[in-house]
Amino acid sequence: MDAGRKPLALLAFMDVKLGMKVADLGAGTGYTTELLARSVGSTGVVYAQNNQFILERFAEKPLTARLAKPVMAHVVRVDREFDDPLPPAATNLDLVVNVLFYHDTVWMGVDRPRMNAAVLAALKPGGAYVIVDHEAKSGRGVGDVKTLHRIEEAVLRKEVEAAGFRFESANDALRNPADTKDWNASPSAAGDKRGTSDRFAIKFVKPAS
């Protein structure tokens, strides 16, 4: 998936460093989790969160296999719902990421204000919350979250800022102006178009005070 995911550009934008404490929300089969684990090294820790739906639907077996790799020794598997996604031990985090799963929390009926508040509480002051997702057509808001697996960036940004985060920056590495945004970007439905959707990558920061 590297060609479509552009991991080097994404990791640079996340500014992941050795020894960091990070969390991957909606870790799925662990693609991003492994990238984070390799980046934080043996002195860091990665919390890989999935809810029961994700695990039962597609992630349990491949995630378990990936977690058996030696490089994943410092990954903590977290089976929790998105409403309260992180365990009590996940405090003073440097970074929390949500890659291509935020839109799913909408149609799953997740209490997103509660989820974002939990992320804010888990981060250290100055810690970052990075979200990557498939862009919807302008004006669609959350109208395509289940049918096309897309969400409008402006709506997502408003939700996260309402939780107390400060928007810091965006990265255009995953942008694709040629995307018509009228097709299903879900991995199981995208087919040959997988990895070509117009995706936004945005970074929020927990204010120092």
C-alpha positions in Angstrom: 0.0 0.0 0.0 3.0 2.3 0.2 2.5 3.9 -3.3 -0.9 5.1 -2.3 -0.3 5.8 1.4 3.0 7.7 0.9 4.3 6.7 4.4 7.5 8.8 4.3 5.7 12.0 3.6 3.1 11.2 6.3 5.6 10.3 9.0 7.5 13.5 8.3 4.3 15.4 8.7 3.5 13.6 11.9 7.0 14.4 13.1 7.4 11.1 14.8 10.7 10.6 16.7 12.5 7.9 18.7 11.2 7.4 22.2 7.8 9.0 21.6 4.6 7.8 23.2 1.9 7.6 20.5 -1.5 6.2 19.8 -3.1 4.9 16.6 -6.9 5.1 16.7 -8.7 2.8 14.4 -5.5 0.9 13.8 -7.2 -1.7 11.7 -4.7 -4.4 10.5 -1.8 -2.3 11.8 -0.3 -0.7 8.7 0.2 2.7 10.3 0.8 1.1 13.7 3.9 -0.7 12.3 5.2 2.5 10.7 4.8 4.3 14.1 6.5 1.4 15.9 9.5 1.5 13.6 9.7 5.3 14.1 9.5 5.4 17.9 11.9 2.5 18.3 12.5 0.3 21.4 12.4 3.3 23.7 8.9 4.4 22.6 5.5 2.9 22.8 2.5 2.7 20.5 -1.1 2.1 21.6 -3.0 0.4 18.8 -6.7 0.9 19.3 -9.6 -0.9 17.6 -13.2 -1.3 18.5 -15.0 -4.6 18.5 -16.7 -4.0 15.1 -13.4 -3.5 13.3 -11.8 -6.5 15.0 -14.7 -8.8 14.2 -15.2 -7.4 10.6 -11.7 -7.7 9.3 -8.8 -6.9 11.6 -8.4 -9.6 14.2 -6.4 -12.2 12.3 -4.1 -9.9 10.3 -3.5 -7.6 13.3 -2.6 -10.5 15.5 -0.1 -11.7 12.9 1.5 -8.3 12.6 1.8 -7.9 16.3 3.9 -11.1 16.4 6.7 -9.3 14.6 9.7 -8.4 16.7 9.5 -4.8 15.7 6.1 -4.6 17.3 7.3 -5.6 20.8 6.6 -2.1 22.1 3.1 -1.9 20.7 0.2 -2.2 23.2 -2.9 -3.6 21.7 -6.0 -1.7 22.9 -9.5 -3.2 22.3 -11.8 -0.4 23.3 -14.7 1.5 21.8 -14.0 4.9 20.2 -16.1 6.8 22.7 -13.4 6.1 25.3 -10.5 4.9 23.1 -7.4 4.9 25.4 -6.5 3.0 28.5 -5.7 4.8 31.8 -1.9 4.2 31.2 -2.0 6.2 28.0 -1.1 9.6 29.4 1.2 12.4 28.4 1.3 11.2 24.8 3.3 13.0 22.2 1.0 12.1 19.3 -2.3 10.6 18.5 -3.2 9.6 14.9 -6.4 8.6 13.2 -5.7 7.5 9.6 -8.7 6.9 7.4 -11.1 6.0 10.2 -12.6 9.2 11.5 -15.4 9.0 8.9 -16.3 5.6 10.2 -16.9 6.9 13.7 -19.7 9.0 12.3 -21.8 6.2 10.9 -20.9 4.0 13.8 -22.7 6.5 16.0 -19.6 7.2 18.1 -19.8 10.1 20.6 -17.2 12.1 18.8 -17.1 15.0 21.2 -16.3 12.5 23.9 -13.7 10.7 21.8 -11.9 14.0 20.9 -12.0 15.1 24.5 -10.4 11.8 25.5 -7.6 12.3 23.0 -7.1 15.9 24.3 -6.8 14.6 27.8 -4.3 11.8 26.9 -1.9 14.2 25.1 0.8 16.2 26.8 0.6 20.0 26.3 1.8 20.7 22.8 1.1 17.1 21.7 -0.3 16.6 18.3 -3.5 15.0 16.9 -3.1 14.1 13.2 -6.1 13.0 11.2 -6.0 11.7 7.6 -9.3 11.0 5.8 -11.0 10.8 2.4 -12.3 14.2 1.3 -16.0 14.5 0.4 -17.5 16.9 -2.1 -17.9 20.5 -0.9 -21.2 20.8 1.0 -21.6 17.1 1.7 -20.5 17.3 5.3 -21.0 13.9 6.8 -23.6 12.8 4.2 -21.2 10.4 2.5 -19.5 8.8 5.5 -21.1 5.4 5.0 -22.0 5.2 1.3 -18.7 6.6 0.0 -16.5 6.6 3.1 -15.7 10.3 2.9 -16.1 13.3 5.1 -15.7 17.0 4.4 -12.5 18.4 6.0 -14.1 21.6 7.1 -16.7 19.6 9.2 -14.1 17.4 10.8 -11.9 20.3 11.6 -14.8 22.1 13.3 -15.5 19.1 15.5 -11.9 18.7 16.6 -11.4 22.4 17.4 -14.6 22.3 19.4 -12.9 19.8 21.7 -10.2 22.4 22.5 -7.6 21.6 19.9 -5.8 24.3 17.9 -5.4 23.7 14.2 -1.7 23.8 13.3 -1.1 22.7 9.7 -2.1 20.6 6.7 -0.1 18.5 4.3 -1.0 18.0 0.6 1.0 14.9 -0.1 -2.2 12.8 -0.3 -4.2 15.3 -2.2 -5.6 14.4 -5.7 -7.5 17.2 -7.5 -8.5 14.7 -10.2 -10.6 12.7 -7.7 -14.3 13.0 -8.6 -15.3 12.2 -5.1 -18.3 10.2 -6.3 -17.0 6.7 -5.7 -16.6 4.5 -2.5 -13.1 5.0 -1.1 -13.5 2.0 1.3 -10.6 -0.5 0.8 -13.1 -3.3 0.1 -14.9 -1.3 -2.6 -12.3 1.0 -4.2 -10.7 -1.7 -6.3 -8.1 -0.3 -8.7 -8.8 3.2 -7.4 -7.5 2.4 -3.9 -4.9 4.8 -2.9 -6.0 7.5 -5.4 -8.7 9.3 -3.4 -8.3 13.0 -2.5 -7.2 12.7 1.1 -6.5 15.5 3.6 -3.9 15.3 6.3 -4.4 17.8 9.1 -2.6 18.4 12.4 -4.0 19.8 15.6 -2.2 20.6 18.8 -3.2 20.6 22.4 -2.7 24.1 23.7 0.0 24.5 26.4 -2.6 26.1 28.7 
